[in-house]
Amino acid sequence: MPAKSHPVDVHVGARVKLRRQLLGMSQTELGNSLDLTFQQVQKYEKGTNRISASKLHRMAEVLDVPISFFFDGIPTRSSGDPESTNEADLMARSETIALVRAYYSIDDDAVRRKVIELLRTLGRAEEAD
């Protein structure tokens, strides 16, 4: 019977997947950048296989994030914070990824600020209903 994946490996893999998707990069493209097959990238993203420190360092370079990005949102044993898990789930949703990608495709900083303002206004309007 195969061993269950460690929750940290699953979390780190999910963060790799999130960042890859935010960049619009395929598993094959990431794999090619790391001299891996897309199947190996899949296993990393699911947490089935652990990512070595050197491979994680290289992924951070390729995905243009600090290594700490992969560990953001991991609930600590003392906090047991269920909010962190819910936030991580929200960030992994395809509509969240599409929204973030669309937002960053807007070149004009002023327009991006207006989009955020609009979204906040819409969110408040819905709360009032």
Backbone as numpy.savetxt, mean C-alpha at the origin, in Angstrom:
# Nx Ny Nz CAx CAy CAz Cx Cy Cz
1.19 -30.18 6.39 0.35 -29.01 6.39 1.24 -27.76 6.39
1.04 -26.82 5.43 1.91 -25.65 5.36 1.71 -24.72 6.56
2.81 -24.08 6.94 2.76 -23.14 8.07 1.97 -21.89 7.66
1.27 -21.32 8.65 0.50 -20.11 8.41 1.46 -18.92 8.29
1.15 -17.99 7.39 1.98 -16.80 7.21 1.93 -15.94 8.47
3.07 -15.36 8.80 3.14 -14.46 9.94 2.41 -13.16 9.58
1.64 -12.58 10.51 0.89 -11.35 10.23 1.77 -10.19 9.74
3.00 -10.11 10.21 3.90 -9.04 9.75 4.26 -9.26 8.29
4.52 -10.51 7.89 4.83 -10.81 6.50 3.64 -10.47 5.59
2.44 -10.75 6.07 1.22 -10.45 5.32 1.07 -8.93 5.18
1.30 -8.20 6.28 1.18 -6.74 6.25 2.21 -6.12 5.30
3.46 -6.54 5.41 4.52 -6.00 4.55 4.19 -6.30 3.09
3.73 -7.51 2.80 3.35 -7.86 1.44 2.21 -7.00 0.92
1.24 -6.72 1.77 0.12 -5.88 1.37 0.59 -4.46 1.07
1.56 -3.97 1.83 2.10 -2.63 1.59 2.90 -2.58 0.29
3.61 -3.66 -0.02 4.32 -3.75 -1.31 3.29 -3.65 -2.44
2.22 -4.43 -2.32 1.17 -4.44 -3.34 0.52 -3.06 -3.47
0.20 -2.44 -2.35 -0.41 -1.12 -2.37 0.47 -0.12 -3.12
1.74 -0.06 -2.77 2.64 0.91 -3.41 2.80 0.60 -4.89
2.93 -0.68 -5.23 3.07 -1.07 -6.63 1.86 -0.60 -7.42
0.66 -0.83 -6.86 -0.56 -0.43 -7.55 -0.69 1.08 -7.64
-0.29 1.79 -6.60 -0.34 3.26 -6.64 0.53 3.81 -7.76
1.62 3.11 -8.03 2.52 3.53 -9.11 2.05 3.05 -10.48
1.01 2.21 -10.49 0.54 1.67 -11.77 1.50 0.64 -12.36
2.21 -0.04 -11.50 3.22 -1.01 -11.91 2.65 -2.42 -11.81
2.94 -3.25 -12.80 2.47 -4.63 -12.76 3.42 -5.47 -11.91
2.96 -6.66 -11.54 3.84 -7.58 -10.80 5.04 -7.97 -11.66
4.82 -8.10 -12.95 5.92 -8.45 -13.86 6.96 -7.34 -13.89
6.50 -6.08 -13.97 7.44 -4.96 -13.99 8.25 -4.88 -12.70
7.57 -5.06 -11.56 8.30 -5.05 -10.30 9.28 -6.22 -10.26
8.82 -7.38 -10.66 9.69 -8.55 -10.68 10.92 -8.33 -11.54
10.73 -7.76 -12.72 11.86 -7.49 -13.61 12.87 -6.54 -12.97
12.37 -5.55 -12.25 13.26 -4.60 -11.58 14.07 -5.25 -10.45
13.54 -6.36 -9.93 14.18 -7.04 -8.80 14.81 -8.38 -9.18
14.81 -8.68 -10.48 15.28 -9.99 -10.97 14.51 -11.14 -10.35
13.18 -10.98 -10.32 12.28 -12.00 -9.79 11.22 -12.31 -10.84
10.54 -13.42 -10.67 9.37 -13.72 -11.50 8.15 -13.03 -10.89
7.12 -12.85 -11.69 5.90 -12.25 -11.14 5.29 -13.17 -10.10
5.52 -14.49 -10.23 4.99 -15.43 -9.24 5.63 -15.19 -7.86
6.92 -14.87 -7.88 7.60 -14.60 -6.60 7.05 -13.31 -6.00
6.81 -12.30 -6.84 6.21 -11.05 -6.34 4.85 -11.35 -5.73
4.05 -12.20 -6.39 2.74 -12.60 -5.85 2.89 -13.21 -4.46
3.85 -14.10 -4.30 4.06 -14.76 -3.01 4.47 -13.76 -1.93
5.31 -12.79 -2.31 5.69 -11.74 -1.37 4.47 -10.92 -0.97
3.66 -10.54 -1.97 2.51 -9.68 -1.70 1.45 -10.38 -0.85
1.33 -11.67 -0.95 0.37 -12.42 -0.13 0.93 -12.75 1.25
2.24 -12.56 1.42 2.87 -12.91 2.69 3.21 -14.38 2.79
3.05 -15.10 1.68 3.37 -16.53 1.65 4.86 -16.74 1.85
5.66 -15.91 1.18 7.11 -15.95 1.32 7.58 -14.68 2.02
8.54 -14.83 2.91 9.12 -13.67 3.60 10.08 -12.96 2.66
10.14 -11.65 2.84 11.05 -10.82 2.03 12.31 -10.58 2.86
13.46 -10.92 2.30 14.71 -10.71 3.02 14.98 -9.21 3.18
15.84 -8.89 4.11 16.17 -7.48 4.37 16.76 -6.82 3.13
17.65 -7.51 2.45 18.27 -6.92 1.25 17.26 -6.74 0.13
16.34 -7.68 -0.01 15.31 -7.57 -1.05 14.34 -6.45 -0.70
13.99 -6.31 0.58 13.10 -5.24 1.01 13.76 -3.88 0.78
15.04 -3.80 1.02 15.79 -2.57 0.77 15.73 -2.21 -0.71
15.93 -3.18 -1.56 15.88 -2.94 -3.01 14.46 -2.56 -3.45
13.43 -3.22 -2.87 12.04 -2.87 -3.19 11.75 -1.43 -2.83
12.25 -0.99 -1.68 12.05 0.39 -1.26 12.64 1.35 -2.29
13.81 1.00 -2.82 14.42 1.84 -3.85 13.58 1.86 -5.12
13.17 0.69 -5.58 12.40 0.58 -6.82 11.04 1.27 -6.68
10.41 1.11 -5.52 9.08 1.68 -5.30 9.14 3.10 -4.76
10.35 3.61 -4.57 10.60 4.99 -4.15 9.89 5.35 -2.84
10.10 4.51 -1.83 9.57 4.76 -0.49 10.65 4.40 0.53
10.57 4.99 1.74 11.49 4.55 2.80 11.08 3.15 3.26
12.00 2.39 3.77 11.70 1.03 4.23 10.59 1.05 5.27
10.53 2.09 6.07 9.51 2.18 7.11 8.09 2.14 6.52
7.93 2.54 5.26 6.62 2.52 4.61 5.98 1.13 4.72
6.79 0.09 4.58 6.26 -1.26 4.57 5.73 -1.70 5.94
6.16 -1.01 6.99 5.75 -1.36 8.35 4.71 -0.41 8.93
4.40 0.66 8.21 3.40 1.62 8.69 2.06 0.93 8.91
1.45 1.24 10.05 0.11 0.73 10.33 0.06 -0.64 10.98
1.20 -1.22 11.31 1.17 -2.51 12.00 0.77 -2.25 13.45
-0.34 -2.84 13.90 -0.72 -2.65 15.31 0.32 -3.28 16.22
0.67 -2.58 17.28 1.62 -3.13 18.24 0.88 -4.04 19.20
1.58 -4.90 19.83 0.98 -5.83 20.78 0.29 -5.07 21.92
0.95 -3.97 22.34 0.38 -3.21 23.45 -0.83 -2.39 23.04
-0.84 -1.91 21.80 -1.98 -1.07 21.40 -3.16 -1.92 20.97
-2.90 -3.01 20.26 -3.98 -3.83 19.74 -5.00 -3.00 19.00
-4.54 -1.96 18.36 -5.40 -0.96 17.75 -6.14 -1.49 16.53
-7.46 -1.76 16.66 -8.22 -2.24 15.51 -8.38 -1.17 14.45
-8.25 0.11 14.81 -8.35 1.20 13.83 -7.27 1.05 12.77
-6.06 0.66 13.18 -4.96 0.51 12.23 -5.30 -0.50 11.16
-5.88 -1.61 11.56 -6.24 -2.64 10.60 -7.30 -2.12 9.64
-8.32 -1.42 10.16 -9.36 -0.89 9.30 -8.80 0.14 8.32
-7.88 0.98 8.78 -7.27 1.97 7.91 -6.45 1.28 6.83
-5.72 0.23 7.19 -4.94 -0.50 6.20 -5.86 -1.14 5.16
-7.00 -1.68 5.60 -7.96 -2.26 4.67 -8.48 -1.20 3.71
-8.78 -0.02 4.24 -9.26 1.08 3.40 -8.24 1.46 2.34
-6.99 1.50 2.74 -5.94 1.89 1.80 -5.71 0.85 0.71
-6.09 -0.38 0.96 -5.87 -1.43 -0.03 -7.04 -1.56 -1.02
-8.13 -0.84 -0.78 -9.30 -0.93 -1.68 -8.96 -0.34 -3.04
-9.49 -0.95 -4.09 -9.18 -0.49 -5.44 -9.67 0.93 -5.68
-10.80 1.32 -5.08 -11.29 2.69 -5.30 -10.39 3.71 -4.62
-9.79 3.35 -3.50 -8.85 4.25 -2.84 -7.62 4.45 -3.71
-7.13 3.36 -4.25 -5.95 3.43 -5.12 -6.27 4.26 -6.36
-7.44 4.06 -6.96 -7.83 4.83 -8.14 -7.94 6.32 -7.79
-8.51 6.62 -6.63 -8.66 8.02 -6.21 -7.30 8.68 -6.02
-6.39 8.00 -5.36 -5.06 8.57 -5.12 -4.31 8.76 -6.44
-4.40 7.80 -7.33 -3.73 7.93 -8.63 -4.31 9.09 -9.42
-5.63 9.23 -9.41 -6.27 10.33 -10.14 -5.86 11.67 -9.53
-5.84 11.73 -8.21 -5.46 12.96 -7.51 -4.05 13.39 -7.92
-3.11 12.46 -7.91 -1.73 12.82 -8.24 -1.51 13.02 -9.73
-2.49 12.69 -10.54 -2.35 12.98 -11.97 -2.69 14.45 -12.27
-3.24 15.16 -11.28 -3.54 16.59 -11.42 -2.24 17.36 -11.21
-1.78 18.05 -12.23 -0.50 18.76 -12.16 -0.54 20.03 -11.33
-1.66 20.70 -11.33 -1.79 22.01 -10.69 -2.05 21.84 -9.19
-1.11 22.35 -8.36 -1.23 22.25 -6.90 -2.52 22.89 -6.39
-2.88 24.03 -6.95 -4.08 24.74 -6.50 -5.33 23.90 -6.78
-5.37 23.24 -7.91 -6.52 22.40 -8.26 -6.58 21.21 -7.31
-5.42 20.62 -6.99 -5.41 19.49 -6.04 -5.96 19.93 -4.69
-5.57 21.12 -4.22 -6.09 21.61 -2.94 -7.61 21.79 -3.01
-8.11 22.26 -4.14 -9.56 22.44 -4.32 -10.28 21.09 -4.32
-9.66 20.08 -4.90 -10.26 18.74 -4.90 -10.39 18.24 -3.47
-9.36 18.41 -2.67 -9.42 17.99 -1.26 -10.51 18.76 -0.53
-10.58 20.06 -0.78 -11.61 20.89 -0.17 -13.00 20.38 -0.56
-13.19 20.07 -1.83 -14.46 19.55 -2.32 -14.82 18.24 -1.62
-13.87 17.33 -1.54 -14.13 16.04 -0.90 -14.49 16.20 0.58
-13.78 17.09 1.25 -14.12 17.34 2.67 -15.53 17.90 2.80
-15.88 18.82 1.91 -17.22 19.40 1.93 -18.28 18.33 1.66
-18.05 17.49 0.69 -18.99 16.42 0.38 -19.13 15.46 1.55
-18.03 15.16 2.21 -18.06 14.26 3.37 -18.87 14.85 4.50
-18.71 16.13 4.75 -19.48 16.81 5.81 -20.95 16.87 5.43
-21.25 17.12 4.16 -22.64 17.20 3.70 -23.36 15.88 3.92
-22.67 14.77 3.67 -23.27 13.46 3.85 -23.52 13.18 5.33
-22.61 13.62 6.20 -22.78 13.43 7.64 -24.01 14.17 8.14
-24.31 15.32 7.53 -25.44 16.15 7.96 -26.79 15.53 7.58
-26.79 14.67 6.55 -28.06 14.06 6.08 -28.63 13.10 7.07
